Amino acid sequence: MKDEDAGFYHTLLDAIKEKHGIGYGCVDITTLNDAEKEQLVEDLRIISRKNGIGVVSKGSGVLPISRRKKLGKICILLKLENGQVTNVYPHEINKKRIDIASHLKRALKASSMNEIMDHSSISEQDIARMISTFPELIEEGLEFVDTEVETEGGKIDAVFKSMKDEHLLIEIEIEARDNAIGQVQRFVTYSEKYNIPREKIRLGIVCARIADSRLKACIGAGIEVYVLGLEKKNPDA
């Protein structure tokens, strides 16, 4: 790591500490013994699987773990909660690189740390397992049917059936984005493939977070929205 990078990160961390009251510490990786390095690599691998992020270097750029599955020779930022590592920067998610500086700048800009809670310990797979195992979290009497159902309009993440014999087709996302509405609306081809009357099909999104503008757009398009915690949401008045 270049000296100017280290100084820049320290400046950001000091500002975040002053604004949000979050402490930090620095460790020189070269001072760790082999066992400590191996444990850190294993922690990063667990985070990678749990969060659905990339931490191993590829052609797209250097990441915390080298191609030889050793600690890379770069600066890494670890997020700890109750003494446990819960995230690492830089990392890749959905082919997008999230580096240290961009994360720290976002934290410094936020009015509170709640604004940048990225549900990093939750993946789309985690959400899928949760709602398929406990469909009543979405709606009382809801019955799980299947996951990853193929249609001409695309793959439906999860399908449920209500007590009224309605089919609820769910798209799962960590953050519902602008293309979510179009993606979910294409699920109506499920009606043709399985000979289900259109009036018996409901469209929905289960996500960890959604901007109010997107929430309003979804509701306007007839798409039900459930945010992690699985409370049905309506736009602000």
N, C-alpha and C positions, 0 to 999 in steps of 0.2 A: 504494500500500500504506500502511495506517495505521501510525503509529509503534509502537503497542502490538503490532501483528502482527509487525513486524520484530523487536522485542525478544523476543517469545515464541519466534519461530523461532530466534533466536540462542541463547536459553537452552537449547532442546532440542538444537541442534547442538553446543553446548559440552558438554552432558551425554553425548551420543553419542560425541563425540571422546574424552572422558575414559574412558568405559566400554569402547568398542570400538577405540579408537586410530585412528579414521577422521578425516582432516582435511577441511577445507572452506574455501572462499573465497567472497567476495561481490563481485558486479559490478553496478554501476548501469547498467541497460540504456540509459539516456539518454546515457551516455558512449560508446556504440558508434557507429561510423560506419555509413553505409548498407550498405556491402559486408558488414560484420560482422553486421548485422541480417539481411540477406538470407541469409547463410550459416547463421545460427542457425535461421531459419524453415525452410530446406531440411533441416537436420539433424532438426528436429522432424517434418517431413513424412515423412522416411525412417523415423524411429522409429515413427511412427503406422502406416505400412504394415507394418513388420517385426514390431511387437509386437501389432498388431491392436487399437490403442487410439485413442480420439478425442482430438484436441488442438485442434480448431477450435471456437470458440464457437458455441453454438446457443441455442435458447430455454431449455434446461435449466440454463444457467449459463455464466459466463465461463471460458474456457480459454486456454492460452498463445497461440494464434493467433486474432486477431479475425476477424469475419465478412468483413472486407475483405482477409483473408489477410496481415495484417501482425502484428507482435508486439503482443500485448495489453498493456494498462496494469495488469498484475497482477504479483505476485511469483511466480516460478516456481523450482522446485528441479530441478536437473539432476543426474543420476547419471552419473559418468564412470568408465570402466574403461580403463586404458592410454591415457588422453588422449582417448578416444572417448566421445561421448554415447550412453548405452545406455537411458536412461529419463528421463521428465520428469513432474513433478507440479505442478499437478493434471492429471488426465486422466480419461477415461471408458472403462470397459470393461464390456461386457454391460449397458449402460444404467445402470451404477453409477459414481458419481463417487468418485475416490480423491484426496483433497486432501493438501496438504503436512503439515498437523498430524497427521492420522491415520497417515500413513506414518512420520513421525518418532517419534510416540508408540509405534508398534509396534516400531520399531527400538530405542528406548530400553528397552522392556519385555523384549525378547528377551535370552536368556542369551548368544547368539552371533549374528553376522550371518547365519550359515547358516540360521537359523530363518526368516528373512524373505526368503530367496532366492526371488523370485517368477517365475523363468524368464521375465523380461520380454522377453528377446530371442528367445523362442520363442513362436510362435503355434500354434493348432490346425492351421492350413494348413501350417505348417512340418513339424509332426509327420506330417500326412497324406502329404506329399510324401516324407518320409524313409522311412516304413514301406511305402509303395507302391513305391518305387524299390528298397528293400532289405528285402523281406519276411523274409529269412533272419535279420534282427536279432530278430525275434519268435520264429521257430522254423525249424529246419533243414528245408529242402525245402518250405517254405510258398510258395504261388503266389498272386500278386496277381490279383484278379478285377475289382474295380470300386470306385469311390468314389461316395458320395452316392446310395445305392440306395434308392428309394422303396418303402415297404411301408405297409399300413394301420396298422401300429403306429408308424410314424414313419420318418424318414430314417436309414439306416445309413451311418455315416461311411466305413467301408471293409469290403470283403468279401475273404476269402482262402480258398484251398482247401489242405488239408493233403495229405501223401503218402498218408494213409488215406482220401482222398476226403471228408474232413469240411469243412464250411463254417464258417469262423471269422468271426463278425460282430462288428465292432469299433466301439465308441463312443470318440471322441477328446475328451479334456478336458484343460485345463491343470491344474485341480484337481478331482478326483473328489468330487462333493458328494452330499448325502443322496438327491437324486432320481435319481442315476445308476442305481441298481439297477432301479427301476421302468422307466426309459427303455430299458435294455438288455433287460429281460425282455419288453418289447413287440415286440422284434425277431423273436420266434418266428413271427409272421405271415409271415415270409420263407419258412417251410416250406410254407405253403399256396400262396403266390403262385408259387413256383418248383418245387413238387412235390418237395421235398427231405424225406426222412424225418427226423423230429424227432431221432432218435438220431444223425443225421449233422450236427447243428448244434451248434456251440460258441459261447458268448457271452463277450465279453471287453471290457475297458476298457484303453486306452493313455492314460496321463496323465503329467503332470510331477510331481505329488505327490498323496498320499492319506493321510488320517489313519488310524491303526492300527484305530480302531473301525470306520471305513467299510470298510477292507480286510477285516476279519473278517466283516463283513456280506456283502460281495461273495462271498468264498470260501464262506460258508455258503449262499449262493443259487446256487452253481454257476457263478459268473462268474469267469473268469480275469482277473488284473490284471497289467499290465506298466507299470512306472514308467519315465520317461524315462531312457535308458541301456539300457532294454529288458531289464531283469533281471526274470524272473518272481518275484513276491513271494508270500510266505506270511505269515500273521499270526505275531506273536511268541508264543513258547510261554508 
